[in-house]
Amino acid sequence: MQTENAVEIARVNDEFRRSGQGIVVTRGVQILEDLVGLIDEVRRFNEFTEDNDPYGEHDFGTVYWLGEKVFWKIDCYDKTLKHGEDPLSSKCRRVLTVMLASEY
């Protein structure tokens, strides 16, 4: 069951992911063909279910790109990049990491 906070976190995470800002890609993803297309696929992702988004925060997803299973994950940091900042805090800095499933 989604809490009120989870609904707001999901909204902010979706907005951030769709913006295309704050994206980091791993070495494995860097060598994939059509990286721009992959990032667009991540930005358009909207297939959230209870199985892949149990907390309802829209902070993780899986896409398949040119035969590769690719994960994306949003993490929240404070301004000094210390992990664990409150995702609804104005001090929160989001980072979206795109990685091959094999790199997880």
C-alpha positions, 0 to 999 in steps of 0.5 A, a space after each residue: 500500500 502506498 503511503 502519502 509520502 510514497 505518492 509524493 516521492 514517486 511524483 518527484 522521482 518521475 519528474 527527475 527521471 523524465 528530466 534527463 538530468 543527474 544521470 550516471 552510466 556504468 562502464 558496461 552501459 557506456 559501450 552499448 549502442 545508441 546510448 541516447 536511445 537507452 536513456 530515452 527509454 529510461 526516461 519514458 519508463 512507466 511500467 510500475 507494478 507491486 512486483 517491481 515497485 513494492 514501496 511505490 516510490 518509482 525509484 527502480 526499473 528494468 528495461 531491455 536494450 538491444 538484448 541486454 537487461 538494464 537496471 536504472 536506480 534513483 538514489 538520494 544524497 545530501 549536498 555533500 553526496 552522503 547517501 540517505 537524504 530524506 527524498 522529500 527534503 529540499 536538501 536532497 540531490 537525486 542521482 539516476 544510475 543506469 547499469 547492466 543487470 550483470 553489474 548490479 
